[in-house]
Structures are given as structure tokens and as C-alpha cells.
Amino acid sequence: MLKPIELNNITEEHILGNWRVQSKILNRSDPESPFATAEEHHFLKDSIYKTLNGEDLLGKWVLFLETDIIKSPLLKFTLKNQAVNTIITLLLYTDDKEHAQLTIYFDTGLELVLLKN
């Protein structure tokens, strides 16, 4: 059973791993962007980010815990020399930490629900 992780308690260890897209909502986001077209997202050690969407794209990611304004953790990406910001809106984990669900909302309007198992 998936249980929520308190947003202020999210660490890089929670994010590390291979995630596949369960669902996405484009809103006003570019449907051809690397984040919108990828079916898998890999958060690797040393802040390396890899996405698979027909071609391997490498970039960087960093978890930033905002406490002054938003009070939600942010994921900041650099991909193809472009910075992209997201807010983590939900993180669920099983007790054994084997399965998880991550929901992130991009500043472009894209929302992704990712699964890790």
C-alpha cells in the first residue's frame, strides 16, 4: 500500500532511481518537449538525469527544499542547456520502499505522474 511522504521530509534518496510515466497532463506545455515525450526518467547519483524518448538525453537534476515561499520541494533540471523547474506535489512510497509514485508539476504546465518499482 502506498503511503504519502511528508513533502518537507523528501530527500534525494526518495528521488533516485528509474521512473516510468503512468500519466501526464499537458495543459499549455509543449507536447514535443523532452519531458512530455519521455516514457522513462532516470534520476541517477551525482545529480545525473537521463530520459529515454527515442534518444538518450543526459542532463542534471537537483532537489531544492523551499521553505520561505512555496513550502514544497522543487526539482530543478538542466537539459540541453535549458533550466526547467518543477514542484513535487505528491510522493507516495510502500513501507518496504520498493514501489513509489511521484507527481511533479512543471512551470510549463506539464504534470507527470511517475511510478517506480
N, C-alpha and C positions, 0 to 999 in steps of 0.2 A: 504494500500500500504506500502510495506517495504521500509524503508529508511536507508542509512548507518549511523552508529555512527562513528565519528572520532576515530580512534584507540587510540590516546593519551587520549581520554576522557572516555574510558571504565572503569567502576567501578565494584566492587563486586556485586552491586545491579543488574547490567545488566546480570551477570552470574548466580545468584541464581535462582533456580527453577528446574523443571523437563523437560528434553530434550529428544526427541526421534530421532533416526538416520534416516535421509532422504536418505543419500547416503554415500558410503565410497569407497576409493581407497586404495588398499593395498600396491602398489609398492613393496618394498622389505620387508615389515613388516610381522611379524609372524601372519598368518591368525587365529591362535588359541589363541592369546593374549586376555586378558580380554577386552581391549579396542576395538579390532577388532570384537569380537563376541557379544558384548553387543548391545541390541536394545534400551536401555534406559540409560540415565546418569542423576543422580540427584546431583545437587550442593546445599548443604544444609548450613544453618548457622553454625557458629563456625568451618568453613573450613572442614566440613564433606562431603565426597564424597561417593556416593553409586551407584553401577552399577548392572544391572539385566541381567544376561546371563545364565540362568539356575540355578544359585545360587546367593544369595545376597553377594556382595563383598563390604566391607567398607574400606575406606581409607581417605586420606586428600587431599585437594587442596588449592592452594594459587595463587592469581593473583599478578603478578610482572610486574611493568611497567618499561621496559628497555628503557633508554633514551640515553645511551652512544654509543652503537654499533648498535643494530638492529632497534631501534625506533618503536618497536611493542610490544604490551603486550604479556606476557608469562603466560601460565597456567602450574603450576608445580604440579604434582600428586605424592603421595606416596601410593602405593597399593601393598599389600603382601610384605612389606619391600623393595620394589623396587621403585626408583625415576624415573619418566618419565617427560620429558619436551615437551611442545607444544608451538607453536606460534599461536596466533589468527590472522588469515589473513583477516577475514571479519565478521562484526557483523551488522545485519540489524534489525530494530525494526519498528513496526507500531507506529503512533502518540499516540495511547491510551496505548501503552506498553503491550498490550495483546498478541501479536504474535511477534516472533523473529526467526531469522536464524543466526546460529553461525558456522563459518568454522574454524576448527583448524587443524594444521599440526604438527604431532608428529616427534620427532627426529629419530624415527624408519622408517619413510617413509609413515606411515599411515595418510590419510587425511579423516576427518569426517565432514559432513555437518549435523548439528543438528537443529531441529525445536522445538520451544516452543510455546504452545498455550493453 
